[in-house]
Amino acid sequence: MSHQWYFSMNKKYIPTLLILASLWGSDYMFIKIGISSIHPSLFTSLRFLIASIVFFVFLKIKKVSFKIPLKDLLFIFFISLIDVYLPQILTTTGEKTVASGITSVILSSSPIFTFIFAYFFLKEEKINFYKIFFVILGFLGVFIIFYKELLNSNEFVITGFILILLASIAYAVGLILLKKLNNKIDVYLSCFYLVLFAFFISIPFTIFSKGVINSNFKISSVLALFYDGIVLQAFTYSFFLNAVRIFGASRTAYVGYFMPIFSIIYGAIFLKEVLTINIFVGGALILLSAYFIEKGS
C-alpha cells in the first residue's frame, strides 16, 4: 500500500491531486447508495471496521510495531472523535435528505472555518480586510445554497443541511488538531488507530439507533460500503496523508477545490441529481473564498 514511489518526482503533484479529487469526489455518491438500505449509523460504523481491518493486515505485513506512547494514543483518540467519527456520521445522516453534489459543495467550506478557529484559538492567522472579505463571501455562498434550497424544502431537508454544515465545522477543528499530531508516528499506524477508535466510538450510537434492525442490506449498498471502507477510508486517506508529508499540507489541500466538481458530475450522471444555478453560484463563492483565504493576501 506504500505510495512513496509515487511522490518521488515533484511533477507527479498534479496527477496526484486529480486522482485524490476523483476518488474522494465519489465518496458522497457511494454514501448515498449505501444508506439507501443500510442505516447511516451502521454504514458509518462498518466502514470504519473494514478500514481498520485493512490497515491492521497491512501493518502486520510491514511488521510495524503497534506501540504508541499513551499520550499520543489519547490525542489520536480525541482526533478520531472530532475529525473522523463526527463529520462522517453527520455527513452520512445528512445525506439521507441532501444531494451528494450539494453535500460536497457545503463541505468545501471547511477551510473558511479552519481560518476562523486558527485565528481565535491558535493565534496563527493574521486578520485583515482581505481575509474578512473572503470569509464573508464564503458565508454568502453558503447562504445562497441554503436559501434557495430551504425555500422549497421540508424540515428533514433543513436538518440535513445543518448536519452537513456541522460536519464541515468538525473537519475544520480536526484539521487544526491533525497539525499537532506527532509526525514521527507512522502514517499508516496513525490511520489505523484513527479508524479503529472511530469504530469503537460508533458502537454505542449504532446500538442506540437500532442500526442493524433498520437495515436490509441490498447488494448495491453492501458494495458501496466495501468501496467506501477499503478504497476511500483506507487507501485514499493514507494516500492523502502521504501526499501531505511530501508535497506539504498547503499544496495538497487544493484537492478540496477539485473534489466538488467530481462529486457534482458523479451525482448528475449516476444519481440523476438536479443541478440548479444557486448551487453553481454558491459553490463558486465558497471555493473562491476557501482558496484565497488559504493562499493569503
C-alpha positions, 0 to 999 in steps of 0.5 A: 500500500506504500505510495512513496514511489509515487511522490518521488518526482515533484511533477507527479503533484498534479496527477496526484491531486486529480486522482485524490479529487476523483476518488474522494469526489465519489465518496458522497455518491457511494454514501448515498447508495449505501444508506439507501438500505443500510442505516447511516449509523451502521454504514458509518460504523462498518466502514470504519471496521473494514478500514481498520481491518485493512490497515491492521493486515497491512501493518502486520505485513510491514511488521510495524510495531503497534506501540504508541506512547499513551499520550499520543494514543489519547490525542489520536483518540480525541482526533478520531472523535472530532475529525473522523467519527463526527463529520462522517456520521453527520455527513452520512445522516445528512445525506439521507435528505441532501444531494451528494453534489450539494453535500460536497459543495457545503463541505468545501467550506471547511477551510473558511472555518479552519481560518476562523478557529486558527485565528481565535484559538491558535493565534496563527492567522493574521486578520485583515480586510482581505481575509474578512472579505473572503470569509464573508463571501464564503458565508454568502455562498453558503447562504445562497445554497441554503436559501434557495434550497430551504425555500422549497424544502421540508424540515428533514431537508433543513436538518440535513443541511445543518448536519452537513454544515456541522460536519464541515465545522468538525473537519475544520477543528480536526484539521487544526488538531491533525497539525499537532499530531506527532509526525514521527508516528507512522502514517499508516499506524496513525490511520489505523488507530484513527479508524479503529477508535472511530469504530469503537466510538460508533458502537454505542450510537449504532446500538442506540439507533437500532442500526442493524434492525433498520437495515436490509442490506441490498447488494448495491449498498453492501458494495458501496460500503466495501468501496467506501471502507477499503478504497476511500477510508483506507487507501485514499486517506493514507494516500492523502496523508502521504501526499501531505508529508511530501508535497506539504499540507498547503499544496495538497489541500487544493484537492478540496477545490477539485473534489466538488466538481467530481462529486457534482458530475458523479451525482448528475450522471449516476444519481440523476441529481438536479443541478440548479444555478444557486448551487453553481453560484454558491459553490463558486463563492465558497471555493473562491473564498476557501482558496484565497483565504488559504493562499493569503493576501 
